[in-house]
């Protein structure tokens, strides 16, 4: 049986696009740092803000929407309110109806990720909730993350 080595932090240069995200008072847990479940919210917010700004997603009326089907996160150093984060984005894989987004979270001014992870969206028709081919607006928006 082989084991995979634990991933390490990555530099800012590993990411194609950055979005600033504030931490909130409610993000901290009893241990004084952002709780692990909040990182997934940061991932989702960063990707969807990018897609909305790129014209690839209208959360109220897009015919095609992304469902998260897989998530993962590795944590390297704690973050806590009131820190501002930089979320680095890139796309690792594009399928016929799916995209694997990779996100690195950086404390403002830091060169290495405090955490990094991924999630996979499967794109579906909003009405039928069945997988569909990636729409042209989305494939165009993804070019900036490849």
N, C-alpha and C positions, 0 to 999 in steps of 0.2 A: 504494500500500500504506500503510495506517495502522498506527501502532504504539500500543499501550496504554502509558500512563505507568506506571512502577513504583509499586505500592502503597506507602504510607507507614505508619508506626506509628499505632495508634489509642489513644484514651483508654479508661480503665476503664468510662466511662459507655456505651460501645458494646456492652457485654456484659450479659447478664441474670442469670448465675449464676456463682459462683466456687468453685473447689476448690483447696486448698493441696496442692502437690506438692513433695517434697524432691528435690534433686539427689543423686546418689550419686557416690562416688569414681570408680567405673568409668565414669561418664558422660563424664568429661573425656578429651580426646584429647591427642596429643603437642603440640598448640599451646596447651594450657592452658585450653581452654574446652570446653563441652559439644559433642560431635560432632553434626553435622547429623542423622544418622539417629535420634538419641535423641529429637529433637523429635516425631517421629511416634509414638513410644511414649508421650510425654507426652499427645499429642492423644487417643490411643486410651484411655489410662488415665483421663483426665478425663471423657470421654463415657461410658465404661462404668461408672465409679464413680457418675456421676449416674443412669444408667438403673437400676443395681442399687438405689441408695438410694430411687429413685422407685417401685420395685416393678415395673418394666417389663422386667427381665431377670434371669433365674436362669441363670448360666452353665453349670450342670450339667444343667438339665432344661427350660429354655424350649423350647417347640415351635417358636417362631419366633426366628431369630437374624439378626444383621446381618453381611453380608459387605462389607468395604471394597472399593470398585470404583474409587475416584479419590482422590488425595491431592495436596496442594500446600502449600508453606510459603514465606514470605518472612521473611528474617532482617534485623534492624535493629541490634541491639546484643548483644554476647556475654554469655552467662551461664556460670557455672562452679560446680562443687562448692566450698564447701558452701552455696550459695545455696538459699533456699526460694523456690519459684515460686507465683504465683497464676495458675491457668488460668481465663480467662473463657470462658464458653460462650454460644452462641446458635444458633438454627436459622434458616437463610436460606431454605430451600425444603423443602416436604413434598410428595411425590408419592404415588401410590397404593401403591407398594411401596418407596419410597426416601426418604431424608432427607439433606439437606446440612447438616452441622454445621460451624460456624465457631468456631475456638478462638484466643484471644489469650493468649500467655504473658507474664507480667509478673514482673520481679524484685520481691521483696517491697518494698513501699513506693514503687515507681515508678508514675508515672501513665500512661506510654505503653508499648505492647507492645515487648518485646524481639524477639518473633517473632509472626507470625500466619499462620494457614492454615486449611485446610478438609479434610474428607474426606466422602465420600458413602458411606452404607451402603445396600445393597439388602437388604431383609429377605426371608428365605427360610424355607421349612419345613425344619427340621433334618434330617428323614429323607429328603426328596426333593431337597433343595437347589435347589428351584425357587422363584421369586419368589411372594410372597403379599401380600395386603392387610395394611396395618399393623394390628396388633391394638389393641383398645380401650385396654389398659393403656399401650401405647406412645404412642398419640395423646394420651392424657390427660397423660402425663409431658412430652410435647413442648410442651404449652401454657405451661409455665413457662420455656421457652427462646425462644418466638416474640416 
